């Protein structure tokens, strides 16, 4: 159903559709329309994954005997039963003896643009094998948990694959963590070893990491070995604990450049990646050797997202977030290349991010809304200075968009021509719940389609599907190959977190809507829901109005109890540079909400702050803002990248 009320901001050309991976996949399965494929995939997700594995040439040592086993219930679905494989088999070993082997895989640049390094697949694999052999020499093997506390360096990605190659379980840790979040994760996973670095360059200054880890390890008795990379050299002290700490370079010296990859059960744990919980300790999500590759890498980013072997991927993130694994696996699986950049996107100059795209001829660029909100503060002139013509596709993920930054990126980076594919999922699902494709048109912040085969739906509180235009809970009705395999040693919390709100249905915790043209939208976390005078809305709708004034770069809108309306609106905003944080601005922002939403939405209060609480993947933590405002416990704060914002907000409220 096409509406004449609002035009699409982007629509695919017939040529783009014809040349897409999605069209090739449709031809393979005998379909001509995406909607028909989606219906068939939802009816039989095992059939879909069989077709995906064939289309993407997924490698197994031993073929599986059963694609999907739900005999224990949908919550405990098993995939590729009886089969053996390894992520390294599919991402590196598959390229041996092919022309890809001597092509560039990883291109790295430090904060100093003269500091660059390029590794071919052959060279990169040799480093993986040497480190894998070194880990085995320490007695680390299948099933052992190994922490990764590293910044964006080539060795970070070498370590990613080396741990998986020997069948150990990788535990990525955000490189900006302080001691306590490290303690919580390493103790929960009972890590046997940690790979780390003396430190990293942050805005021209050395930032130590080894000493932070040392402080944490005083409370982590399970760690027997620490492998330390010297990156800063004489710029930072690096004390070594005899018997526990090992110099990376010395340890890998003399190790063979070739090593067999461990043959693992397809459903064996491969990655233990933590996501923050609303209360208590963070949740340990478990990816297997088949789950992340089968969901995000092949189904979502290759078939729907159109990543090709000719692409150079760049998504400036951290290995401690899901995007780190995406950067490692997506280009390597398909024989593409990856750009890795140490440091921040706006140092040593505010145009650094765009220069990286230009200089390294990035073709497939990933961004997060928070990144764009921060870069647009420097003005469109910074973008216009650089040649971004290498770009073929852009994509975004991490949180809901507001209209102003979406349009800024689409106009100044995409030039209103490039596809800007929005994807959303989560660590717990290992892939996309909604996705953009080269077959679907776009509006600001929209998604073109549901994730294939997952039974994605938008429902009311009783689990009944909602009509277009109605806001409800995002749920998944099917077993999804990407689902976390329970939570690490906590089956009860797994069931309580995802499966018991609506029995037999995965409730993801996102607030979603479909418009009359079939496009989908994420409107924030469902626990961020605001109900004013009987009408339920998501915070992003109001935040769009606030950022649309051009006076604030970011906003967090929360609902607080109100005796008459049920909830009242509170807006916490970050003024743009040069904009006075005064009563006049507060009044202007309040009026913008009233003008856009109506008088009943007049904010109870507008607070002006220097920054908003964010997680390591730069999601705004509205629940923290709400808890601080109400004087409640904010729950798990270990994943906050900027905990000082909590104290600032508390100070504003006290004043």
N, C-alpha and C positions, 0 to 999 in steps of 0.2 A: 504494500500500500504506500504510494508516494504522495507526499503532502505538498501543496503549493504554498504553505504558510511560510516556510523558511527554506531558502536554497541550501544545498550542500556547499561546504567550503572547499571540498576536494572530491573529485570523482575519477575513477581509473579510466584510462583510455583503452579502446579495444586492443591496441598493440601491447600495452602493459599486461592486460589480462591474458592475452594469448601466450606471452612468453614466460608467464609465472610458473613456479613450481606447483602451485595449487591446481592450475589447469592441467599440468602433466599428471598429477595425482588423480584428478577427476577422470581423465582418459583411462588411466590404469584400472580404476574400479568400475568403469562403465557408466559413469554419471556425467551429466552436463551442467548441473546446477549445484551450487554449494548447499542450498537448503535441502535438497534431496540427499546429499551426502550426510548432512548433519542428522537428519531423521534416521537414516540407516545406521549411522555410527552410534547414536543413542540407544537404538534398539538392540545393538550387538557390539559392545565395546571390544570384545575379544576379536571379532572379525576386523574391526578397524585397526587394532594393533598388529594383527597379522599382515595386513596390507601395508601399514607404515613400515614395519621391519623389512618387508620385501622391497619396497620402494627406496628405502634408505640403506639397503644392504647391511643390515645390522648383523654383527658377527657373533657367533657362539662357538665355543670349543665343542660342546656336546649339545645337540638340539634338544629343546624342551619337548616334553611329552604332552603337556597340557598348557594352553595359553593362559587360562584364567580358572582359578579354583575358588569358589565362594561357599564351599561346604561348611565352613565355620561361621558364615554370615558375611555380609558386605563389609563390615568393619574390619574383618581379618582376611580380606581377599589376598590371594597369592598369585603372582604372575610368573609365567615362563617356568612352570614347575618341572623339575628334572633337568633343566638346562644349566650349562655353565658358561661363564663369560667373564669379562673384566672391562671396566671403563677404559683402561689403557689399551687393550686389544682393539677397541673401536676408535680410539682417538689418535693413537700413535702407530701401533703395530701394523694397522691396515695399510699404511702408506709405504711400508718397506718395499723396495724394488719397483716403485712407481716413480714417474717424473716429479711428483710432489716432494719426494724425499730430500732433494737438494734445493728446494725453493724456500724462501723466508717463511718462518712461522711466527716468531716473536720479534717485534721491534720495540725497543725500550728507550725512553728519554728521561733524564734526570731533571731536576730543577734548573740546572745549567743546560741550555739547549745544545751546547757543544758536547755534552756527555751523553753519548748514544751507543747503543749496542744492538746488533741484529744476529739472530740465531736461525739457521735453517732447521728444517725438521730433523735432519741427520744429526746436526750439532746439538740440538735441544734434547733429542732422545739419548744421546751419549751421556749428557749431564744427568738425565733422569736415571739411567742405568747405574751410573757411578754412585749417586746418592742412595739409590735403592740398595745397592750392594753394601754401602757403608752402614745403612740402618740394620741390615741383616747381620752385619758383623757385631752389632751391639746386642743381638739377641731379640730384635724386634721382628715380629712375624704376623701371621694371619690372625685377625681379630683384635690385636693390640690397638689401643687408641693412641693417636699421635696428634698433639696440638700443633697448630700452625699460627705463630704470632709474628707475622712478617708484613711489611709495607709493600707497596707496588714496585717490586724488583723482578728481574728475570728469574732469580732463584726461588721466588715465591711460587711461580708456576712449575718450575722444576720439582719443588717439594710436593706440590699438589699431586702430580702424577707419580712421583717416586713412592709415596706412602701407599697409594692405591695399587701400584704395580706389585708390591709384595703382599697384598691382601690385608694390610692393616686398615684401620678405620680412621679417616681424616677428621680432625676437629678444628675447623677454621675459627680464629679469634680475631676480632676487630683490632687493627693495629693501633687504635687510639685508646684502647681500654686501660684503665688504672688497675691496681692490684685486685680489688674485691671481685669485679666481674670475672676476672681470670680464675680466681680461686673457686668461685661458684661453679664454673663450667668444667674445669679440670677435675675437680673433686666429683662432680656428678658423673662424668664419663670415666673416672678412674684412669686418667691418662698415664701411660707408661713413659712417654717421651714428649719433648717439645722442640720444635725447630724455630729458631729465633735469630735476631740480628742485634748488633751492638746499638744501632739506632738508625734514624732516617732524617733526611733534610726536610725541615718544615719552615717555609718562608725565609730561607736563607740561614737558618740556625739549626744546629744539630739537636734532634730530639731523641733522648735516650729511650731504649726499650728493654735492653737486657737487665738493667737495674730494677725496672718495674716488675719484670718477670721474677727476678730474684726475690723481691719482697713478697710476691704472691706465693712462690714455692715454699716459703716457710710454713705455709698452711696446707700444702698439697703433698702428703706423704707418698702417694702412688708414683710420682715422677722419679724415674731412675736415671734418665739421660736427658741432657740438653745439648743440642747441636747449634753452635753459634757462628753466624756469618759475620765477618768483619767488613762492614760497608763504609763506616765513617772514619775508620783508621785512627789517626792521632787526634781527631776532632772530638772524641768522646772516650771516657774511661770504660773499660770492659773487664771487670774482675771475673776470674774464672774459678769455679769451685772444683778442686781436684777430685777425680773419681766420678764426678757427675757431668761436668761440662766438657765438651769436645769442640775443638776448632774445626769448622766446616771444611776449609781447604785441606787441612792435614788429614781429616778423616776420609775424604773422597780420593785423596792422592793414591795412585796405584790400583784403584778399583777398576774392574773391566768396563769397557764401553758398551758391552752387550750383556743382557741378563734376561732369562726367561720371565715372562709375566705370569703371575699366579693365576691358576684356573679356579675361579670362585663360583659358588652357587649363584645363579642369577639374582636370587632374592636375598643374598647375603648383605649385611650392612657395609656400606662404602663410605658414607659421609654422615657425621653427626654434627648438625648445624643447629644452633640455638636461636630461638626467637623469644622475645620478651613476653612474659605473662602479665596479666592485669594485676595479679597478686602473687606473692611468694616467689619462688625461684623461676628462672627462665625455663622454657620448654625445649627439650632436646628432640629435634626432628630427625628421623632416620631415613636416609636415602640409600637405595640398594644399587648394585652394579647395573641393574636394568631400568630402574625407575626414572631417574633424572634424564638419562639419554632417551628413554622411550617417550617421555612427556615433553619437557621443555625443548630439548635439543632437536629432535627429529620431527615430531608431530607439530609443535608450536612454532618454532623459529625457522625450520626449513620449509615445511609444507605450507603453513599459514603465513609465516613471516618472510619467506622468500630469500633466506640467506643462501648464497651460492659460493662455490669454490673460488670464484674470482674476487670475493669480497675481502676487504680489510675491516675488521671489527674494532670499534673503540667505544667503551662504556666506562667512563672514569668513576670507578667505585673502589671497593676494598674487598679483599678475600674473605673478610668476616661477614659479608652479606651474600645473598644468593647470586647476585650479579658476578661475584668473583668466580664462582663455578661456571656461570654462563660464559664468561670470557675465556676460561680454560678450555671448555668442551665444545662450544659451538663452532668456532673456526677450525679447531684441530680435527673434529669429526669429519668435516667436509673438505679438508685440505686448503682452507683459506688462511688468512694471516691475522695477527692480533697486534694492536698498539697498546703499550703499557706506559703510563706516565707516573713518575714519582712526584709527590707534592700536591699542591692545590691548583685549581683551574685558573686562578687569577694572580699567580706569582711566578716569575719575577715581574710580570706586567699584567694589566687587566685584560689584555687580549690573548693571553697564553692559550686558552682552550681552543680558540678559533685558529690560531697559528698551528697548533698541533694537527688539527684536521687538514689544514692546507699543506703543511710540509710533508706529512706522511701519507697524503692522498687517501684519507679515510673514505670508504664507500658506504659503510653501514654504521651509523652513529646512534648510540643510545644516550638518552638524557633522563633526568628526573625533574619533576616540576620545581623542586627546591633549587636545583642547580640553575635553572633558567631564571627563576625569580632573582637569584643573587647576581647573575651576569647581566640581566637587563638593567640593573641599576647603573651600569657604566655607560648605557646609551647604545643605540643601534650603530653608531659610528665605529665602535670596536669591531662589529661583525663585518661591516662594509669594507674595512681595510683589507680583508683577506679573501683569497680565492677559494671558495668552497665548492667549486664545480665538480670535484671528484665524487661528491655525495650522490648516492643512488637511492638510498632509503634511510629514513630516520625512524627511531622508535622511542617510546617512553614507558616508564614503569615506576612503581614505588608508592604513588599516592594519587588521589583525585586531583585533576586540574581545575583551576579557576580560569575564566575566559581570557583575562588580560595577558598573562604569560604565554598561554597557548597561542594566541593570535600573534604575539610578538615573535615567537619562535617560528611559526608557520610563515609569517611574512618576511622576516629578515634572514632566516636560515634556509627554509624550504622554498623561498621565493614564490609561495603559493602553488608551486608545481610538484615538488617532491612528495611522495607518500609519507605521512607522519603516523606510523602505526602505533596505536596505544595498546599496551598489554597489561594484564593484572592477574595475579594469582597469589602466591605466597610460599614461604618456606615449607609450610605444612602440606601443600599440594604439589610442590615440585614442578609446577608448570602454570599454564594460563587458564583462568576461569572465563575471562573474556579476552578477545584478541582483535586486532586489526588485520586485514588481509588486503591483497591487491585486487580483490574482487568487490570490495565494499566501499561506499563513499564515507565521507567524514564530516563531522561538525566538531566544534571545540570540545575536547575532552571525551569524545565518544569512542566506543568500540564497535567494530563492524559485526562481530559474531560471537556466539558462545564458543567456549572451548570444545573441541570435537570429542564426542564420546563420553563426556563426563556427566551428562544429564543435568546441565546447568539450568536452574529455574529461579524465578523471583516469586516469593510466596508471602502470604500473610502469616500471622502468629500461629495459625492452626495448620499451616503447611499447604494451603490452597493457592494455586497459581493466580497471579494478579494480571489485570488487563494493562495494555499500554497506558502510560501516564501515571500509573499507581506505583508508589514507592514501597518496597518490601525487602525482606531478607534474601540474600543470595544463598542458594543451597545447591548441593550436588546430589543427584539421586542415584548415580551409578558408581560402581567401583572404578577408581581412577588409578592408572598405573603409577602416577606420580605421588600418590598419597604417602605421607609418612607412615612407616611401619610401626604403629603405636607411637608413644613417646618413650624416650630412653628409660627403660626399667620402671615405667609408670603407666600400666595399662588402664588403671582406674581414672587417672587424670585425662588420658586420651579419650576415653569414652565420655567423660563428663564434659570435656571441652568442645567436642565436635558432634557427638552422636545422640545425645539425650535431650536436647532442646526440642527437637522434633524426631521421635524415634524412627530409626532406619534411614534417616536423611542426614547428610553432612551439612551442618550449618556453619558457614564460613566466618560470619561476623561482619560482613559488609552490607551496606545499605545500597540498593541498586534500583534502577528503573529502565524501562524500555520505552522509547518514544514511538509515535504513530508510524514512523518510517522504518521501524525495526532496528534502530541503533540503540546501543546499550550505554549506560552511565553508572559509574560508581560514585556514590554521594557521601562517602566517609564510612567509618566504622559504625555498625548498628548500635553499639553502646554509646555512640555520640549523638544518637537521635534526640531531636528537640521537638517537643509537642507543645505548641502555643495555642491556647483557646481551642483545643480539640483537633488542630491540624498538625500532622507530623511532617517534619522537614529535616533535611540533612544540613550540616554546617556549611558545606561548600557553596550552597545556593546563596547564603548570606555573605560568605567570604568573597565570592565573586563581585558582589556589589561594593565591598570595601576596597578591594584591590583595583576595581574599575575606576575609582576616583583618581587614580594616579598619585595619590598622596601616601599610600602605604605599600610596602613591598610584600609583606606577609601578614596574615591574620589567622587567628584561631577563635572560632565562635563556639560557645558552650551554652547549655541550658542549665539554669539553676531553679530550685523550687520557688513557686509563686502561688500564694493562696488563691488568687483569682484566676489567673491564666493557666495554671498547672505548671508552666515553666516560663521563665523570663530569660531574655537574651543578654549575655555578657560578651563583649568583643575585646579581644586582646590583640593589639596591632603594633607592627614595627614600622615607624615612619620612614619614608624614602629619605636618602641623604639630602640635606639642605632644607627639609621640611620641619618647621618648628613643632615640637611636641608640646602643644599648649591646649588651652580650653577651646580655642577657636577650631582647632583640628578635631577635637573630640566631638564638638557640636556638628561639624560638617559630616563626620562619619556617621553619627547617629541619624542625621537627616537623610543620608544616602540609603540607609537601611529602611527607614520609613517610606521613602519615595519608591523604593523597589519592591517592598514586601507589604506595606500597609502599616497603619498606626499601631495595630496590636503587637507589632514586632519591634516597636521602639526599644532600643537597648536600655536595660537597667543601668549599665555602666559601660564606658569605653576606656580601657586601660592602654597606655602607650608604653612600650618596653623596647629595649635594644635588640632582643632576640627572643625566639620561642623555643621551648624544650623540644629537642629532636632526638630521634634514635640514630644509631650509627649509619643507617641507610637513609637518613635525612627525612624521615617521616615526622610530621608535627604530632606531638603527643598531647592531644586534647584532653585525654583522661587525666594527665598530670596537671594540666591547667585547671580542670574542673575540681580535682581533689584539693589542690592548693587553695582555690577560691573558697571552697566549702569547709576548709579546715580538716579534711579527711586525710588518711594515710594515702599517699600516691602509689603505693605498691612497689613493684620491681622497677628500680631506676638504674639498674646496672648497665643497660644499653644506651643510656643518654650520652650523647657526644658532648653536650654542654650543660652539665649539672648546675653551673653557676646561675643559669636562668631561673631556676626554682627559687633561689634566694632572692633574686631581683624582684620576682613576682610577689613573693611574700612581703618584701619591703614596701612595694607599691601599695599593697592592700593594708599593711599596718599604718602607712602614712595617710 
